[in-house]
Amino acid sequence: MTTTTTIVTRGDRTVRRSSKRVEPIYYLFLLPTLVLFTLAITVPAVMGIFFSFTDSIGIGTWSFNGLTNYIAAFSDPAILQSYLFTFGFSIATVVVVNVLAFLLAVGLVSRIRFKTGLRAIFVIPMVISGIIIAYVFNFLFSNSIPALGSATGIPWLSTSILANPDLAWVGIVIVTAWQAIPGTLLIYIAGLLSIPGEVYEAASIDGAGRFQQLTRITVPLVAGYFVINIVLGFKGFLNAYDIIKGLTDGGPGTATRSVAMTIIAGFNGGDYAYQMANATIFFIVAILISLLQLSVTRGRNAL
Amino acid sequence: MVSGKRTRTARALAVITSLTIAGTALAGCAPADGRETVRFTFSKREAIDFMTKVVNDYNASQNKVKVEIDTSGVDVVSASFVRGNPPDLMLANYNFEVARFVQRCALTDLSDTPEAGRIRKDLQPLLDQYGICPGKTTVLPYSVMAASVIYNKEIFAKYGIQVPKTWDELIAASDTLKAAGVAPFYGTFKDNWTIGQGWYDYAVGGEVPVVDFFKKMNEEGTNVGPNSQTSFSKDFAQPVDQMTQLIKDYTQPNAGSQAYVDGNLAFAKGQGAMYLQGPWAFGEIAKTSPDLQLGTFPLPMTNDPKDLKVRVNMDLAAMIPTGSKHQKAARDFLAYLYRPSVIDAYNAAQLGFAPTTDATMPNDPRIAGMIPYYDEGAVYQGASVLVPKTIPVFNYVQAIALGGSVKDTLNTMDADWARAAFLAPKLPSDTKGSAK
C-alpha cells in the first residue's frame, strides 16, 4: 500500500517538474477517491480519536474524562497480551509465508512438468474468503485430525490443537499462511522471471553450482521483492481478524485475542470509548512501524 | 433474441419493484380504519410465530388499537432510541444491553398498572441487579427461563442412580457412572459460552448468594482486588475449584474439542448421563431422539439440600419507552399480553415460567424437576451474565476448563472488575441525592 503511494507521488512530482501547469483533469481523477477516503476512513478515525477522550458507550449522552481511558489501557494485561500475541503471530507468519512462498516460486519457475497447472492450483487459496477457510480448517483441526489420531493411536494427534492454549496460535499461523502464500508466491514468481537468463549463463560458465546460483544470484536480485512481501505481509497480519474469529474466536481462554479483536469487542461490550483509545494507540504503533520500514527500505531498490 | 428476452425480464422486474415500493409506501401511511398504531418489538426467533398470532388475535378482538409486530432485533431498537423514535412497547430479553435504557430512565413507570401488581415480588432483585431507575418500576418480567442439569433418565435408571441432592451424592453417582464406562458429564468446551452458562453459573450459583455478592462487588468498585472484603478470587475460588474437579474427573476425554452441536447429538445418543445446558437444548436433542426420557435437577454444590437452586434468566420483559407517542394504547396491549390465558400459554409453549403470582406451572416432564425451586424462589441469575461484557468471562472460564490456573484467572477477573468500575460513566442512578 505505502510503497504504491510513494511511486505515485514520485511520478507526480516528475510530471510537475517537466511542465509547470498541471491539467485540472488530474484533480478530477483524484476527487472520488478523496471524498470516499475522507468519509469512510478519515472522518470515522477522527471521531474515534475524539471519543477516546470521553466515557461514551456508543449511544446516549457522554462526557469528557481526559486521559482516563489511556491510563486504564496501559495497565490492562488483556490489551498488553493482545499486542504481544499480535506481534508474535505476525512475525512467525511472515517468516513461514516468505520462506515457503519463495521456495515454491523457485520450484515453479524452473523447468518442471505441469508448471502451469501447479501454479493455478497453488493460487486457489487466494480467492477463497478467509472466514470460510477458517471454518473448514476448524473442522479439520477439531474433528478430522483427532479422528485420525485416535484411529492410528497417536495420542498427540487425538486432541485438537485449537483446544490447547499453548499451541492454538500454531493452528492460526498454519491457516493464515495457507491463505497468504499464493499472493506472496505470485510476487516472487514475477521477481524471479525478471532476472535475465544471461546472469545464470555467466554464472554457470564461471562454475557456480545450482545452490550457489540460488544464494549468490537469485536471492540478491529478488531482495526488493523480499522487502515488499515482508512489509505488506506484516501489515496485513497485524490486522488479523477473520481467520482467528473462525478458528478460535480468541480462545481457548484469551490465548489468541488479536488487537483487532479486542477493539471490535468494544462495540458489543459497551466500552466503546475505551477501545477507541486502544485503537488510537494501535494506530500510532502502526504509523511508527511504517516509518521504521520506510527508513529501512529507502535507498534499496524496492521496485 | 436473447437481448430482447432480457429486456422484457428487466422491464417486468422494474414493474414489480415499483409496485412493491408503492405498496409498502401505502401500507406505511395507511390510516385506513382510524386505529391507533402501536409498534411492538419482539425478536425471540423461536417464538415469533406464536407472538404474531397473539398480535393478530388482539387486533381482531377490538377496533381502537392496531399492533404492528417488529422483529428486527435489539440493535435496531437501540438505534431507534438514539434517533428519538423508540418502539411503543418492547418485549425483550433482559440483559445489560437493554438495562442501559433502564439506567438512563428512558422507560416509563409502570408501577400503577394492574399487571405490575401481579408480578412476583421475589423476582424484583433479579431485575435490579442490572441497574435501576430510582423510584420507578420500568420493567415487567414476562417469561423466566430456568436452567439446571439435564439428565438422561434412562441411564440413571439403568444404574439405579437417584437424583443427587448433595455434593457427595453427586460424586458418588458420577463414580458409579464412570465405573460403568459412561461419561457422567458430557462437556462441550469448544464453545466457551456453554462453560459459562452451564458449568460456571451452576457451580457458583449453587454455593454463592449471587445477588448479595454482586451488590457487594458494586460497592467495592475500584477497590476489588487481593485486599478487598469481596472479590472473585475470594468468593468464587471454592465453587470454581469444585467445577474443575468435575471437569477433570468426570467429563468425556474429547470434551475440549466438542462444540454445542456435537454435544446435543452425543447426548441424544446416550453418550453422557448429565448435560449442563438450558431448556433450549431439549428441542435440539429431540431432533435426534424424540422419545429420550430427560429430566432436570439443580447441580448440588454443597452437602446441604437447602442450598439447591436453579439458574434463571429474564428471557422476556416488557417495557414502554418514555419516547412512545402511544403510551395508552401500548398499555392496553400490555394488559392483553398479561391475561393469564396469553402469558401462561406463551410460557407453556416456550418451556418458560410465568412471573405472575397467579401463574399455572408448566407441565412438561422435562422441566418438572425445577418447578419446586422456582415456586419457592430458590433461584439465582448466572454469574457469567452479571459482569459487564467488557470482561471476557466466557473466555476466562474456558481457560480454566482447559486446565488453566483458577487462582490466576480469578485474580485477572478482579483486576478487570476494578478497571471497569474505574471507567464506568456516571449514571442517573449513581447520583440519587445530588441530582436534585
Contacts between the chains, C-beta under 8 A, distances in Angstrom:
chain1	res1	chain2	res2	distance
A	55	B	423	7.0
A	55	B	424	7.8
A	55	B	425	3.9
A	55	B	426	7.8
A	56	B	425	7.8
A	57	B	100	7.2
A	57	B	425	6.7
A	59	B	78	6.1
A	59	B	81	7.0
A	59	B	82	5.0
A	59	B	100	7.5
A	60	B	81	7.9
A	60	B	82	7.2
A	60	B	100	7.3
A	60	B	104	6.0
A	61	B	104	7.8
A	62	B	425	7.0
A	63	B	425	7.3
A	63	B	426	7.5
A	68	B	422	7.3
A	68	B	423	6.6
A	69	B	423	6.8
A	72	B	419	5.3
A	72	B	422	5.9
A	72	B	423	5.5
A	75	B	419	7.3
A	76	B	419	6.2
A	77	B	412	6.8
A	77	B	415	7.1
A	78	B	392	7.4
A	78	B	412	7.8
A	78	B	416	7.2
A	142	B	190	6.4
A	142	B	257	4.5
A	142	B	259	7.5
A	143	B	257	7.5
A	146	B	254	6.5
A	146	B	257	5.9
A	158	B	254	7.7
A	159	B	254	7.0
A	159	B	256	6.3
A	159	B	257	6.4
A	160	B	190	7.6
A	160	B	256	6.7
A	160	B	257	3.7
A	162	B	190	7.6
A	162	B	257	7.2
A	163	B	189	7.0
A	163	B	190	6.5
A	163	B	256	3.6
A	163	B	257	4.9
A	163	B	402	6.2
A	164	B	256	7.9
A	164	B	402	7.6
A	165	B	399	6.3
A	165	B	402	6.2
A	165	B	403	7.8
A	165	B	404	6.7
A	249	B	192	7.5
A	250	B	392	7.4
A	250	B	395	6.1
A	251	B	192	5.7
A	251	B	395	5.6
A	251	B	398	5.4
A	251	B	399	7.8
A	252	B	189	7.9
A	252	B	192	7.7
A	252	B	256	7.6
A	252	B	395	8.0
A	252	B	398	5.4
A	252	B	399	6.2
A	252	B	402	5.0
A	253	B	395	5.4
A	253	B	396	6.5
A	253	B	398	5.4
A	253	B	399	2.5
A	253	B	400	7.8
A	253	B	402	6.9
A	253	B	404	5.8
A	253	B	409	7.9
A	254	B	392	6.1
A	254	B	395	4.7
A	254	B	396	7.0
A	254	B	399	6.7
A	255	B	399	7.4
A	257	B	392	7.7
A	257	B	395	7.5
A	265	B	389	7.8
A	265	B	390	7.7
A	265	B	392	7.2
A	266	B	390	7.7
A	268	B	389	6.2
A	269	B	388	6.9
A	269	B	389	3.6
A	269	B	390	4.5
A	270	B	96	7.0
A	270	B	97	7.5
A	270	B	100	7.3
A	270	B	388	6.6
A	270	B	389	6.0
A	270	B	390	6.8
A	271	B	388	7.6
A	271	B	390	4.4
A	271	B	420	7.6
A	271	B	423	6.5
A	273	B	423	7.9
A	274	B	390	7.3
A	274	B	423	5.5
